[in-house]
Amino acid sequence: MRNASARYRFVAPIIAAGVLLGGCGQAPSQSDAASAPGVSAGQDARGKAFRTPAGAPGEPVASGQGTRSQFLTGPDPDSLPEGSLYRNPANGRDEVIVEDIRHTAVLIGDSQSEPLTAWTRQGLGKAGYGVFFCGLGGTGFVAANGKTGNYIDALQRGDWKLPYGSPPLVVIQGGGNDATRGATDAQIVANAERLIASLRQRYPGSKFLMIGTLARGANYGGGRRTQVDALLGTIADKHDIPFVSVGDWLSRYNLTRLLADGLHMTDEGNNALGVLLGQRLQQMGIRAEATAASR
């Protein structure tokens, strides 16, 4: 068992080599891109301390298409320190070593999932999962943000890297930036299906979950955000993926009063939504113990 004092940890020789895992630009002000804390340490949703391999939460961490690795590849990934990159011989991709992959959910999302205190992370934590975040505020199924592409483009070109091993759960969340920037239904569907296909190819033994677009209800000004939430529900249904619709949660649970800026939640709002999501996952039978997988 690796030293658990840090969830994710740099390898000293790698740092000495001066290799960085990509930086992220600031997201547009009117997007799902809340400011992330400028720290590289914190706690996961279960309260366990960790360090993200790319620094602050939201800095890109997923998987490219086998580009030349500048990182050490150990003969046995189980011997590599937490947070190091390993060239997976099965697919030629650099992937991140995660300590407890058997109880870790891979969360792909936008700024609703980016902060350490995000409601999505809290909900998954209440279901027993640690969280490995891949994504960045201001991005989505179609929406890109500066140096970071949309979900599928970022994955394929290596803007962020996926974890090595077989996580029990892969979660796809988002849609808010697509709604704000005028992405069409056809564009969202096409890219979502590409993303699902790529992730299922990489993690064939993992369960999948989709979380929709946080919004007010259709009769309370939800607009395009609520429409995108419903669209994502049809995509999830088509691919037999459990779906958590949150397209009316702000009005249904009277949480608009806890919005910080019209799009993102205050700490109190994140806590409230985290409880609601945790309860919903429990109702759906989604818990880490029931889906644990071995690396």
C-alpha positions in Angstrom: 0.0 0.0 0.0 1.4 3.4 -1.0 1.9 6.2 1.5 -1.6 7.7 1.8 -0.5 11.0 3.2 -1.2 12.6 -0.2 -3.8 11.6 -2.7 -1.8 12.5 -5.7 2.0 13.1 -5.6 4.7 14.3 -8.0 7.7 12.1 -8.6 10.8 14.0 -7.6 12.9 13.0 -10.7 10.0 14.1 -12.9 9.8 17.5 -11.2 13.6 17.9 -11.5 13.3 17.4 -15.3 11.0 20.4 -15.4 8.1 18.6 -17.2 4.7 20.2 -16.5 1.2 18.7 -17.1 -0.2 21.6 -19.0 -1.6 24.8 -17.6 -5.1 26.2 -17.8 -6.2 29.6 -18.8 -9.0 31.5 -17.0 -12.4 30.6 -18.1 -14.8 33.3 -19.6 -16.7 35.1 -16.9 -20.1 34.2 -18.2 -19.5 30.4 -18.4 -19.5 27.4 -16.1 -16.1 28.5 -15.0 -15.9 29.4 -11.3 -12.5 30.4 -10.0 -10.6 27.5 -8.6 -8.6 27.8 -5.3 -5.0 28.7 -6.1 -3.7 25.7 -4.1 -2.3 22.3 -5.0 -3.4 20.5 -1.9 -6.8 19.7 -0.3 -9.2 17.0 0.5 -11.3 14.7 -1.7 -15.0 14.2 -1.1 -14.3 11.6 1.6 -12.0 14.0 3.5 -8.7 12.4 2.5 -5.8 14.7 1.9 -4.3 14.7 -1.6 -2.3 16.7 -4.2 -3.3 16.9 -7.8 -0.6 16.1 -10.2 -1.2 19.3 -12.2 -1.5 21.6 -9.2 -4.8 23.4 -8.5 -8.1 21.7 -9.0 -9.2 21.9 -12.6 -5.7 21.9 -14.1 -5.9 19.5 -17.0 -5.4 15.8 -16.2 -6.7 13.1 -19.0 -5.3 11.0 -21.9 -3.8 11.7 -25.3 -3.3 9.4 -28.2 0.0 7.9 -27.4 2.2 10.9 -28.0 5.9 10.6 -27.0 6.2 10.4 -23.2 8.6 12.6 -21.3 7.9 10.7 -18.1 9.5 7.6 -16.6 7.7 4.3 -17.2 8.3 1.8 -14.5 8.3 -2.0 -15.2 5.5 -2.4 -12.7 2.9 0.3 -12.3 2.1 -0.9 -8.8 5.6 0.2 -7.8 5.3 3.7 -9.1 4.6 6.6 -6.7 1.2 8.3 -6.5 0.7 10.9 -9.2 3.4 9.7 -11.6 2.7 9.0 -15.2 2.8 5.5 -16.7 2.9 4.7 -20.4 0.2 2.1 -20.6 1.5 -0.6 -23.0 -2.1 -1.7 -23.9 -2.9 1.7 -25.6 0.3 3.6 -25.7 -1.1 6.5 -23.6 0.4 8.2 -20.6 -1.9 7.7 -17.6 -1.8 8.9 -14.0 -1.1 6.5 -11.1 -3.9 6.7 -8.5 -3.5 5.1 -5.1 -6.9 3.6 -4.6 -8.3 3.2 -8.1 -10.6 0.5 -6.8 -12.7 3.1 -5.0 -12.1 6.1 -7.3 -14.6 7.7 -9.6 -13.3 9.4 -12.7 -15.2 12.7 -13.0 -15.2 14.5 -16.3 -16.8 17.9 -16.1 -16.7 21.7 -16.1 -16.6 24.3 -13.3 -19.5 22.7 -11.5 -17.2 19.9 -10.7 -13.9 21.7 -10.6 -13.6 23.0 -7.0 -12.6 20.7 -4.3 -15.9 21.5 -2.6 -18.0 21.0 -5.7 -21.4 19.4 -5.2 -20.6 16.6 -7.7 -17.5 15.7 -5.8 -19.4 15.8 -2.5 -22.2 13.6 -3.8 -19.8 11.0 -5.1 -18.0 11.2 -1.8 -21.2 10.4 0.1 -21.5 7.3 -2.1 -18.1 6.2 -1.0 -15.9 7.3 -3.9 -12.7 9.3 -4.0 -12.7 11.5 -7.1 -10.2 12.0 -9.9 -11.2 15.1 -11.8 -10.6 15.5 -15.6 -11.7 18.7 -17.2 -11.8 22.4 -16.8 -14.2 25.3 -16.3 -15.5 26.8 -19.5 -15.5 23.5 -21.4 -18.2 21.0 -22.3 -19.2 18.5 -24.9 -18.8 21.2 -27.6 -17.5 24.2 -25.8 -13.7 24.7 -25.5 -11.8 27.1 -23.3 -8.5 28.7 -24.5 -5.8 26.1 -24.5 -8.1 23.3 -23.4 -10.5 21.6 -25.9 -13.9 20.3 -25.4 -14.2 17.0 -23.5 -13.5 14.6 -26.5 -10.9 16.8 -28.1 -9.1 17.4 -24.8 -9.1 13.6 -24.2 -7.8 12.7 -27.6 -5.0 15.3 -27.8 -3.9 14.9 -24.2 -4.9 18.2 -22.7 -5.6 16.1 -19.6 -4.8 12.5 -18.7 -6.9 9.6 -17.4 -5.9 7.4 -14.5 -4.3 4.1 -15.0 -6.2 1.0 -14.0 -9.9 0.2 -13.9 -12.0 2.6 -11.9 -15.4 1.4 -10.7 -17.2 4.4 -12.0 -16.8 7.0 -14.8 -18.9 10.1 -14.5 -19.6 12.6 -17.2 -21.1 15.9 -16.1 -21.7 19.2 -17.9 -23.6 21.0 -20.7 -23.8 24.4 -19.2 -21.1 26.0 -21.4 -22.6 24.3 -24.4 -26.0 25.9 -23.6 -24.4 29.4 -23.0 -22.4 29.3 -26.3 -25.1 28.1 -28.6 -24.0 24.5 -29.3 -26.7 22.7 -31.3 -28.4 19.5 -30.3 -26.6 17.7 -33.2 -23.2 18.9 -32.1 -23.8 17.9 -28.5 -25.1 14.5 -29.4 -22.2 13.8 -31.8 -19.5 14.8 -29.3 -21.1 13.1 -26.4 -21.4 9.8 -28.3 -17.7 10.1 -29.3 -16.8 10.7 -25.7 -18.8 7.8 -24.4 -17.4 5.4 -27.1 -13.8 6.4 -26.3 -14.2 6.1 -22.5 -16.0 2.7 -22.8 -13.2 1.5 -25.0 -10.6 2.5 -22.3 -12.6 1.3 -19.3 -14.7 -1.6 -20.5 -15.2 -2.9 -17.0 -16.3 0.3 -15.4 -19.9 1.5 -14.7 -20.9 4.8 -16.2 -23.0 7.7 -14.9 -24.1 11.0 -16.5 -25.0 14.1 -14.5 -26.9 16.8 -16.5 -26.9 20.5 -16.6 -27.6 22.4 -13.3 -30.5 24.8 -14.0 -33.8 26.2 -12.9 -36.9 24.4 -14.2 -38.4 25.1 -17.6 -41.1 27.2 -16.1 -38.7 29.2 -14.0 -36.2 30.5 -16.5 -34.2 27.3 -17.1 -34.1 28.0 -20.8 -31.4 26.4 -22.9 -29.7 24.9 -19.9 -32.8 22.9 -19.0 -33.1 21.8 -22.6 -29.5 20.6 -22.7 -30.1 18.7 -19.5 -33.1 16.9 -21.1 -31.0 16.2 -24.2 -28.2 14.6 -22.2 -30.9 12.4 -20.6 -31.9 11.0 -24.0 -28.2 10.3 -24.8 -27.7 8.5 -21.6 -30.8 6.5 -22.1 -29.7 5.5 -25.6 -26.5 4.2 -24.3 -28.0 2.5 -21.2 -26.2 4.9 -18.8 -27.8 5.9 -15.5 -28.6 9.6 -15.6 -29.1 12.2 -12.9 -31.2 15.1 -14.3 -30.5 18.3 -12.5 -32.1 20.7 -15.0 -34.7 21.9 -12.4 -32.9 21.4 -9.1 -32.3 25.1 -8.5 -36.0 25.8 -8.5 -37.3 22.5 -7.3 -35.2 22.7 -4.1 -35.3 26.5 -3.7 -31.6 26.8 -4.2 -31.4 29.9 -6.4 -30.9 31.9 -3.2 -27.6 30.0 -2.8 -26.2 31.0 -6.2 -22.9 33.0 -6.0 -23.1 34.5 -9.5 -26.1 33.2 -11.3 -24.3 30.0 -12.5 -22.2 28.7 -9.6 -23.1 27.8 -6.0 -21.8 29.3 -2.8 -20.2 26.9 -0.3 -23.6 26.4 1.3 -25.2 25.7 -2.1 -22.5 23.2 -3.0 -23.1 21.5 0.4 -26.9 21.3 -0.2 -26.6 20.0 -3.7 -24.0 17.5 -2.5 -26.4 16.0 -0.1 -29.1 15.9 -2.7 -26.8 14.1 -5.2 -25.7 11.7 -2.6 -29.3 10.8 -1.8 -30.0 10.4 -5.5 -27.1 8.1 -6.0 -28.2 6.0 -3.0 -31.6 5.7 -4.5 -30.0 4.5 -7.8 -27.9 1.9 -5.9 -24.6 3.6 -6.9 -22.1 3.0 -4.2 -18.3 2.4 -4.2 -18.6 -0.9 -2.4 -20.9 -2.3 -4.9 -18.8 -1.4 -7.9 -15.2 -1.7 -6.7 -12.8 -3.0 -9.3 -9.2 -4.1 -9.2 -6.4 -2.4 -11.1 
